[in-house]
Amino acid sequence: MSNTPHELHDEFPGQAAKISELKQSNAHFAKLAEEYHEVNRAVHRAETNVEPMEALAETDLRKRRATLKDEIWGLLSA
């Protein structure tokens, strides 16, 4: 398990300009990106024991992050 935050620009290298553009021009994308950021930070805080949580709750957060990442990729690759 990695303690490295999974920021969108790290997850999708080379897509920074498109991410920025979509955040400004697509309200749905902006909402997904914001939720991804919030969930990602919660996972990172749990992994680093800044805000420990039960393993099942942490797993659920990781699954939500993966779902959001898939949705974001769908919009980036369209």
PEFEN-V276479 format. One record per residue. N is the residue number from 1. RES is the residue in one small letter. PSI is psi in whole degrees, 0 to 359 (NA if undefined). Layout:
n & res & psi
N & RES & PSI
N & RES & PSI
//
This chain:
n & res & psi
1 & m & 135
2 & s & 142
3 & n & 9
4 & t & 129
5 & p & 143
6 & h & 70
7 & e & 152
8 & l & 318
9 & h & 335
10 & d & 324
11 & e & 328
12 & f & 70
13 & p & 142
14 & g & 359
15 & q & 10
16 & a & 317
17 & a & 317
18 & k & 322
19 & i & 312
20 & s & 315
21 & e & 313
22 & l & 327
23 & k & 327
24 & q & 330
25 & s & 348
26 & n & 106
27 & a & 323
28 & h & 315
29 & f & 316
30 & a & 319
31 & k & 316
32 & l & 316
33 & a & 319
34 & e & 316
35 & e & 319
36 & y & 313
37 & h & 314
38 & e & 314
39 & v & 318
40 & n & 316
41 & r & 321
42 & a & 318
43 & v & 314
44 & h & 317
45 & r & 322
46 & a & 316
47 & e & 327
48 & t & 6
49 & n & 22
50 & v & 319
51 & e & 79
52 & p & 150
53 & m & 168
54 & e & 149
55 & a & 320
56 & l & 319
57 & a & 320
58 & e & 319
59 & t & 318
60 & d & 319
61 & l & 319
62 & r & 321
63 & k & 319
64 & r & 318
65 & r & 317
66 & a & 320
67 & t & 315
68 & l & 318
69 & k & 318
70 & d & 316
71 & e & 318
72 & i & 316
73 & w & 321
74 & g & 319
75 & l & 323
76 & l & 326
77 & s & 358
78 & a & NA
//
